[in-house]
């Protein structure tokens, strides 16, 4: 409402100056301007309140321009009728006449229709931009909340698997249990205190994987081939935290079961500029009771969802479940 009042107040003053014969705006100019603006209101408000929302915004352009032309002609007709007949009835004794012909008045009406339309459309554009901004913000907040929830699942999942392994070692009275506990403590410290950010240095993430694999080597012994290979320099690259751990966990969980003779897990990370290829290859071992109980695939499902949220269109995850070998290849664009 305030914007409309300001627009018409400014318009009233400008028109009064146009219609005035002197530097002063007198009573006659005020009355004449008021009468003149009756036709402008008739031209502007049907367009703003009905024609634009009903026809222009819905794409019915033919009807819009046809009805707008009729509305414009009606406004010009009202202007001529006002000064030729109505003014003498409303303000007798002033003897107002139409100083402008049909086409002159058409130009006045056209200018106000265009100005009003532009103001309304620009206001609508800004409102749409604000709505789009709020929707984008809500989507970001939703994605952040989902990412936090997914990342929060990693720690319990990792801890659950690690405690299962430690439980088995403790039952067997393995002398390496204390050393494994120390490595587990270091890894949990990293996960709790250094991964609460969107990205971490790639070198730290790879070092975390090396610690995890060393911990697993203590558990499985020398009969299992555990190998980590890296090609290329990290070069200050950053990556989402705990992104590769589910793949490596999955390799140990599914590959080293029961008889460890001939078991293997090979992890490689190949870096080329800002492109990364992370591969985990392991033999297929026995399926344990936990997997049969319905916990199979939690880590990989979590990983796929995180990749879709963090790196849309910038990753490719290929899982090959062969007869004897399971292979996971993650290609990532860190640009």
C-alpha positions in Angstrom: 0.0 0.0 0.0 2.8 2.5 0.9 4.5 1.8 -2.4 1.3 2.5 -4.3 0.7 5.8 -2.4 4.3 6.9 -3.0 4.0 6.1 -6.7 0.8 8.0 -7.2 1.9 10.9 -5.1 5.0 11.3 -7.3 3.0 10.8 -10.4 0.4 13.4 -9.2 3.2 16.0 -8.6 4.9 15.4 -12.0 1.6 15.6 -13.9 0.5 18.7 -12.0 3.8 20.3 -13.0 3.2 19.3 -16.7 -0.3 20.7 -16.7 0.6 24.0 -14.8 0.9 27.2 -16.8 3.1 28.8 -14.2 5.7 27.8 -11.6 3.0 27.5 -9.0 0.6 24.5 -8.7 -2.8 26.0 -8.0 -6.2 24.7 -7.2 -7.1 24.4 -10.9 -4.1 22.3 -11.7 -4.8 20.0 -8.7 -8.4 19.4 -9.8 -7.4 18.9 -13.4 -4.7 16.4 -12.4 -7.1 14.5 -10.2 -9.6 14.2 -13.0 -6.9 13.2 -15.5 -5.7 10.5 -13.1 -9.1 8.8 -12.9 -8.4 7.3 -16.4 -4.9 6.3 -15.4 -6.2 4.4 -12.4 -8.7 2.6 -14.7 -5.8 1.7 -17.0 -3.3 0.6 -14.4 -5.3 -1.4 -11.7 -7.2 -3.8 -13.9 -3.9 -4.7 -15.5 -2.1 -5.2 -12.2 -4.9 -6.9 -10.3 -6.5 -9.0 -13.1 -4.8 -9.1 -16.5 -1.2 -9.9 -15.3 -2.1 -12.5 -12.7 -4.8 -14.1 -14.8 -3.4 -14.1 -18.3 0.2 -12.9 -18.5 1.5 -15.0 -15.6 -0.3 -18.1 -17.0 1.1 -17.7 -20.5 -2.1 -16.7 -22.2 -0.4 -13.9 -24.1 -3.0 -13.4 -26.9 -5.9 -12.8 -24.4 -3.6 -10.6 -22.3 -2.7 -8.2 -25.1 -6.2 -8.2 -26.5 -7.8 -7.3 -23.2 -5.0 -4.9 -22.4 -5.7 -3.0 -25.7 -9.5 -2.9 -24.8 -8.7 -1.7 -21.3 -6.4 1.0 -22.7 -9.0 2.2 -25.1 -11.6 2.3 -22.3 -9.2 4.4 -20.2 -8.7 6.9 -23.0 -12.4 7.0 -23.5 -13.0 7.7 -19.9 -10.5 10.6 -20.0 -12.2 12.2 -23.0 -15.7 11.6 -21.4 -14.4 13.1 -18.1 -13.3 16.4 -19.6 -16.0 16.7 -22.2 -19.0 15.9 -19.9 -18.2 14.7 -16.4 -16.0 17.6 -15.2 -18.8 20.1 -15.7 -21.1 18.0 -13.4 -18.5 17.4 -10.7 -16.8 20.8 -10.8 -19.3 23.3 -12.4 -17.8 26.7 -13.3 -14.3 25.5 -14.1 -15.0 24.7 -17.7 -12.4 22.1 -18.1 -11.8 20.7 -21.6 -9.7 17.9 -23.0 -6.4 19.6 -24.0 -5.1 16.3 -25.5 -6.5 14.3 -28.4 -7.0 10.5 -28.4 -3.4 9.6 -29.4 -1.9 12.0 -26.9 -3.9 10.5 -24.1 -3.0 7.0 -25.3 0.6 7.8 -24.8 0.0 8.9 -21.2 -2.0 5.8 -20.5 0.6 3.6 -22.2 3.5 5.1 -20.1 1.6 4.4 -16.9 0.6 0.9 -17.9 4.2 0.1 -18.8 5.6 1.6 -15.6 3.1 -0.2 -13.4 3.7 -3.5 -15.2 7.5 -3.2 -14.9 7.2 -2.3 -11.2 4.9 -5.3 -10.5 7.0 -7.7 -12.6 10.2 -6.6 -11.0 8.6 -6.9 -7.5 7.5 -10.4 -8.5 11.0 -11.3 -9.7 12.5 -10.2 -6.4 9.9 -12.1 -4.5 10.7 -15.2 -6.6 14.4 -14.7 -6.0 13.8 -14.5 -2.3 11.6 -17.7 -2.3 14.3 -19.4 -4.4 17.0 -18.3 -1.9 14.9 -19.6 1.0 14.2 -22.9 -0.7 17.9 -23.3 -1.5 18.8 -22.5 2.1 16.3 -25.1 3.4 17.7 -27.6 0.9 21.2 -26.9 2.1 20.2 -27.2 5.7 18.4 -30.5 5.0 21.5 -31.8 3.1 23.8 -30.7 6.0 21.5 -32.4 8.5 21.4 -35.6 6.5 25.2 -35.5 6.0 25.7 -35.0 9.7 23.4 -38.0 10.4 25.2 -40.1 7.8 28.6 -39.2 9.2 27.3 -39.9 12.7 26.5 -43.4 11.6 30.1 -44.1 10.6 31.6 -43.9 14.1 29.2 -46.4 15.6 29.5 -48.7 12.6 33.3 -48.5 12.7 33.4 -48.9 16.5 31.0 -51.9 16.3 33.2 -53.7 13.8 36.4 -52.9 15.8 34.9 -54.0 19.1 33.8 -57.3 17.5 37.3 -57.9 16.4 38.8 -57.0 19.8 36.3 -59.3 21.5 37.5 -62.2 19.3 41.1 -61.4 20.1 40.4 -61.1 23.8 38.7 -64.5 23.9 41.8 -65.9 22.2 44.1 -64.1 24.6 46.0 -62.5 21.8 49.0 -60.6 23.1 48.6 -57.8 20.5 45.2 -56.7 21.9 46.7 -53.8 23.9 48.5 -52.4 20.8 45.3 -52.7 18.7 43.5 -50.8 21.5 46.0 -48.0 21.3 45.7 -47.7 17.5 41.9 -47.8 17.9 42.2 -45.0 20.4 44.2 -42.9 18.0 41.7 -43.5 15.2 38.7 -42.6 17.4 40.5 -39.4 18.4 40.8 -38.4 14.7 37.2 -39.2 14.0 35.9 -37.4 17.0 38.0 -34.2 16.9 39.3 -33.7 13.4 36.5 -34.7 11.1 33.8 -32.2 12.3 34.5 -30.1 9.2 33.2 -30.4 5.6 36.7 -31.3 4.3 40.0 -32.5 5.7 43.4 -32.7 4.1 43.6 -35.8 1.8 47.0 -36.7 3.4 45.4 -37.0 6.8 42.5 -39.1 5.5 45.0 -41.5 3.9 47.1 -41.6 7.0 43.9 -42.5 8.9 43.4 -45.5 6.5 47.0 -46.6 6.9 46.5 -46.7 10.7 43.3 -48.7 10.3 45.0 -51.2 8.0 48.0 -51.5 10.4 45.5 -52.2 13.2 43.9 -54.9 11.1 47.2 -56.4 10.2 47.9 -56.9 13.9 44.7 -58.7 14.1 44.9 -61.0 11.0 48.6 -61.7 11.2 51.0 -62.4 8.4 48.9 -65.0 6.6 46.8 -62.3 5.1 48.2 -60.0 2.4 47.4 -56.4 3.4 48.8 -53.8 1.1 48.3 -50.1 0.7 49.7 -48.3 -2.4 49.7 -44.7 -3.3 50.6 -43.1 -6.6 50.9 -39.3 -7.0 51.1 -36.5 -4.5 48.2 -35.2 -2.4 49.4 -31.6 -3.1 47.2 -30.0 -0.5 44.0 -31.6 -1.8 41.1 -31.9 0.5 38.3 -34.4 0.7 35.2 -35.1 2.7 36.2 -36.9 6.0 35.8 -40.6 6.4 34.9 -41.1 2.7 37.1 -44.1 2.0 36.9 -45.9 5.3 33.6 -47.8 4.5 35.3 -49.4 1.4 38.3 -50.5 3.3 36.2 -51.7 6.2 34.0 -53.7 3.8 37.1 -55.3 2.4 38.3 -56.6 5.8 34.8 -57.5 6.9 34.0 -59.6 3.8 37.4 -60.8 2.8 39.1 -62.1 6.0 36.7 -64.8 7.4 37.6 -68.0 9.0 40.5 -69.6 7.2 42.9 -66.7 6.4 45.2 -68.8 4.1 45.4 -67.0 0.8 43.2 -64.0 2.0 44.2 -60.6 0.7 43.1 -57.0 0.6 44.8 -54.5 -1.6 44.1 -50.8 -1.4 45.4 -48.3 -3.9 45.0 -44.5 -4.3 46.1 -43.0 -7.7 46.2 -39.2 -7.9 46.4 -37.3 -11.2 46.1 -33.6 -10.8 42.7 -33.2 -9.0 41.4 -36.6 -10.0 41.5 -39.5 -7.7 41.0 -43.2 -8.2 40.6 -45.2 -5.0 40.4 -49.0 -5.4 39.8 -51.8 -2.8 40.2 -55.4 -3.9 39.8 -58.3 -1.6 39.0 -62.0 -1.7 35.5 -63.2 -0.8 35.5 -64.9 2.6 32.7 -66.5 4.6 29.5 -64.7 5.5 29.1 -64.3 9.2 26.1 -64.2 11.5 26.0 -60.4 11.7 25.5 -60.1 7.9 22.8 -62.7 7.9 21.1 -60.7 10.7 20.4 -57.8 8.4 23.4 -55.5 8.9 24.9 -56.1 5.4 25.6 -53.1 3.3 25.1 -50.3 5.9 28.5 -48.8 5.2 28.2 -48.9 1.4 24.7 -47.5 1.4 25.9 -44.7 3.6 28.8 -44.0 1.3 26.6 -43.8 -1.8 24.3 -41.4 -0.1 27.1 -39.2 1.1 28.7 -39.1 -2.4 25.4 -38.1 -3.9 25.1 -35.2 -1.5 28.7 -34.0 -1.5 30.0 -34.7 -5.0 26.9 -34.8 -7.3 28.1 -35.5 -10.8 31.7 -35.6 -9.7 32.1 -39.3 -8.7 31.7 -42.8 -10.0 31.5 -45.8 -7.7 31.7 -49.2 -9.3 31.2 -52.4 -7.3 32.2 -55.7 -8.9 31.1 -58.7 -6.9 32.9 -61.6 -8.6 33.0 -65.2 -7.8 36.1 -65.1 -5.7 37.1 -61.4 -5.7 35.2 -58.3 -4.6 36.4 -55.0 -6.1 35.3 -51.4 -5.3 36.5 -48.5 -7.4 35.8 -44.9 -6.5 36.6 -42.2 -9.1 36.5 -38.7 -7.6 36.9 -35.3 -9.1 38.2 -33.0 -6.4 38.2 -29.8 -8.6 
